[in-house]
Amino acid sequence: MPVTFPGYYLNYPHNNGFWGDQVTLGRYGEGSFEIAAAPVGGGLPKTLARWPLEESFVKPTFSAPYWDLAKERLVACVGNDLYSLDLGAPGAEPTRIFTGSWMEPTSIPNLHPDGDRVLVHGRRADRSTDALELDARTGEVLRRWNYAWWANHFHYVPADPMWIAYCHEGPTETVPDRVWIMHPQEAPGGRCVFDQASEKAGAPLCIGHERWGHHEVMGVAPAYGVSPAGPRGLYAVYADGRPARLLSPGERDWHADLRRDGKLALVDTTGPQDAPGRGWENAAGVSDILLVDMASGVRRPLARTGIGPRHPAHPHPVFSPDGRMCWYNAFEDGQGTATGIPIDT
């Protein structure tokens, strides 16, 4: 039976959304935003932190806040402010440790697995990007990067957090160098690891929503159905110079996750997988959640859900840390529900 938490949504896929045997959940509306935790088997969510929000933050155009957890540390970006909370200290309240003077509250904070450092970013008025590594307790700036273009999705690679993954954001049809990674010795200036134009001159693959692995420094990324070129589907990307390779063909892949042992992946879709067309053609407001065998590329349907136009109403399927459950955001009749289902492997 599914485990459901109506009115709540899950963390962003490349962040950790689990705390021991609990799943963490976000909820905003009625002038506030909160992060809660609930047993993965179901039960009443318990609030970990709550923030008042101005009316503008709960309008449909607002992108939902996200958070991260590591080593009893929780961080969250709410508006232009970064907050830190020691979950191991009874009665502790979130402390604002950094404020970014950026145009948009777009940052998805990502904690180092040690819980001592956090990555954040923001866009300047000239549309350039500042990215920072901060002390997760004090907000002290440890490192700073600047990009003339829109960069986001900064996160430490789980298999080796010396590597930091990020992306060149923007319209997928016109940005040819989406997937980037950097390392202080191996790639200090950053390196693009997927040549989206390699398949056919002038008709590139449109790739995005990359997710890096725990088992080695590699990741998965969907080549969307809107890609003029093919083959479309789920690709593997590597930091060591190996070319990207197709793992499993698909005409509607959207977001992805990778199980910690690297043997299985999850994909959601832009429309029913069995409907004619590709990308958003005949999408009908539906997304399928698929389990993908990384060795064979074989896909198995797990669930079907509705989708909304913006976060947090995207499915964003993720594995539980033990790999036994798939968690995703269900959406129906304007209502979001964080949902967990068992995986029979």
N, C-alpha and C positions, 0 to 999 in steps of 0.2 A: 504494500500500500504506500502511496506517496506521503511524504511528510510536507505539510504546507504551513506557511506563515502569511496569511492574508494581510495586505497593506504594507508589507516589508519588501525590500529588494536586497540583492546580494552585492558583495564587493566587486570591484573591477577585476576581470579575469587574471591579469598578471600580478595582482596583489594577493596576499594571504588573507583569506576570509574565515579562518578557523582558529579557535582558541581552546586547546585541549580537546575535550569531547563535545565542544559546542561550536555552532556556526554563528558568525556575527552577521547582523542584519541592519540595514538602514531604513529610515522612514522619515519623510518630511511632509509638512502640511500643517494647517492650523497654527501657523506662525512659529513653528519650531522644527528642528531637525534632531534626530536622535540616532545613536548607535546602540543596538541591543545585542544580547547573546542568548541562545536557546540550545538545549540539548539536540544533537543531530537526530535523535529518535523522536523528537517532538516534545512539546511542552510550552509553557508560557514564557515568552521572551522577557528577559530582565534588562532594564536600561543600564548601559555602562556610562553613557555621557549624553547630555542634551544641550542644545544651543538655541536661543531665540533667533528667529530669522525675520528680516524685514519682508514686507509684502512682496517686493519685487523678486525675492528668491523662490517663491512658490508659484510663480506664473509658469505657464507651459513652456516658455522659452528657456527656462533655467535648466542647466545641466546638473544632474544630481551630484551631491558631494560624495567623495570616496575616501577611504581610509586604508590603513595597513597595520599589521600586528607582527611583532617578533620579540621573543624573550621578555614577555610581560610588559612590553611597551606598545602603546597604541598611538598612532598619529592620524590626524584628519585635517584636510583642508576645507574650511567652511568660509565661503566667500574668498577674500584675499588673505585670510589669516590661517596660519598653520598652528595647530594645537598638539600638545603632547600630554599623554596620560600614563602614569605608572599603575598598571593593573595589579601589581603585587602589593601596593600600599592601600590598605583598607581605608575607605572614605576619601581617597584622593580625588581631586577635581581636575579636569583638563586645563592646562596652562597654555596661554598663547605665547609662542616662542619666536614667531617671525611674521611679519606683514610685508607682502609684496606690493609695490606700487605699480601694478600692472593693470591693463585695461579690463581683463576678463578673469573670472574665477575658474580657470580651466585646469588647474594643476591636480594631478593624481599623485599624492605623495607615496614614495616607495621606500620602505625600511631595508637597511642592510640586515642579513640574517642574524647578525649579532645584536641588533636592536639599538646600536649606538649612533648610527648615521642615517640620514634620510635625504632622498632626492626630491626636489620640487622644481617647477618651472613656471614661467609666465611669459605672455606676449606683450611687447612694448607697443607704444602708439605707432611706431614706424613699421610694425608687423614683424620685427625681429624677435628673437627668443633669448631670454636669460635662463640658464639652468644652473642650479646650485646644489652642492652637497653640504648639508648642515649637521651640526651636532644635534642629535635627536632629543637631548634633554635641555639644552640651553639656546639653541637656534644660532649658535656661532657659525659663521660661514667658513667652511673648510676648503672648498674648491668652487670655482666658478667657470662656466663655459658660456660663450656667446655665439649665436648663429644669426646670419642675415636672413634666414628663412624660418618658417614655422616648424619648430621641432617639438615633439612631445612624446608621451608614453615612456619616459625615462624609468628604467628599472634595472636593478642588479640581476645578473643572470644567476639563477639558483645553483647551477652546477659549479660555478666559479664566480663569486661576486666581485672579483677583480675586473671582470668584464661588465660593462654597462651597456644595455641595449636602449635604443631610442629610434625615432622615426622622423622622416621628412613628411609632415602632415600637409594636407591639402587635397584638392580634387583628384581622386585616384586615376582619372583618365588623363591627367596632364602632369602629374608628378612621377617621373620615371625612376626615382631612386629612394623608395620608401624605407627600406629596412637597413638600419645602421647599427654599428656596434663600436665600442671603443675600449681601449686597455692602455694603462700607463706605459707599458713597454711595447706590446705587440701592435697597437694601433692608437697612438696618443692623440692623433688628430681626427680619429674616427674613420670608419671604413664602411662603405656600402657593400652589403653581402648578397644582394640580389639585383641582377641586371634585367630590369623588367622589359627592356626593348630587345632582348637577345633572340626572342623567338621569330620575330618578323619585323623588318624595318618599317617604321611608321605605323605599326599596329601592335602596340605593346600589351603584355599582360598587365592587369590592374590588380596589384597585390596589397595586402594590409592586414591589420589585426594580428600581428605576429605574436607568438608565445614561445618563450625560451624554456629549455628543459632543466630538470633536476639531475638527470642521469649522465649528461654530457653537454658540452657547450654547442648545442644545436637547438634549432627551434622549428616550429611549424607556422605556416602562414597560408591563408587562402588566396588563390587567384580568383577574383570575383567573376560572376557571370557576365558583367558588363565588359569584360576584357574583349577587345577586338580580335586578339590572337588567342591561340590555345597551345597546348591543352590547358583547360581550366581545372581547378580543383585544389587539393591540399598539397602543399610543397614543404619539403625540408630545406632549411637554410643553415649554413655553417659559418663559424667564425674563423676556421683554419684555412680558408681559401678554396675548399671544395665547392664546386658549382651547386646551385640549388637543383633539387630533383623532385619530380612529381611522385608523390606517395599514393594518391588516390584521386582519380578523375571525378569531377563534379561540376555541374553547371550553375549551382546556386550557393556555393559556400560563402559564409559570412564571417563568423568568429570561430575560434578554435582553442582547445586546451590539450595538454599532453600529460598523460599519466606519469607519475614519478619514476616508474621503471622504464619508460620509453616505449612500451609495447602497444599501447592503445592511445587513441586521440578521440576527442569530441569535436563535433562540428555542428553549428546551426545553419539554417538556410534562409535565403530570401525568397520564400514561397515554398509550396509543397514540392518535395523532391521528385514526385512522380507526375507533376503537371508539365505540359508541353512548354517549351521556351527555356530561357535562361535568365539569370539575374533577377530583376524585378518584374519580368513579364509574367502575367497570370499569377501574381503573388498572392492576391486575395487576402492580404493581412494575416498570413499564416507563416509559421516557421517550424521546420522539423528539426529535432535533435537526433543526431546520428552518432553511433559508435563506430570508429574506424580502426581496423587492424593495421598497425604500422608496417608489418612485414608483407602482407598480401594486398593491402588496399581495400579489402572487402568492407562494406558498410552495412550496418544493421540499425534500423530505426528503433529509437527508444521512446520518443514522445512527440506530440504535435501541440503547438501552442499558438495563440495570437501574439501579435507584436504591435507596439506603438511607434510613433514617429521619432522618438528621441529617448535618451537615457532618462530613467532606468528601465524603460519598457522594451529593452532588447534582451533576448534570452541569455546570452553570455554563459553558456554551459561550462561547468568546471567539475573536475574530479574532487572528491573528498581526499584528504591526505592519504588514507589507506587504500584508495582506488576502488572502494566497494560501492560508492554512490555517485550519481550524477546530480548536481545541483544546477538549477536554472531559474530564470525569471519567467514565470507564466504571466500572461496578460489577456484579460477578457472583460469586455464591457467597461473599459476604462479603469479596471481594477488590477493592480499588480499583486502577485503572490510569489514569494520565494518558495521554491519547490525542490524537494529531494526525492529521488527514486533509486531503488537498488539496481545494481548492474550485475547481471548473471553472466559471468565469464568462465 
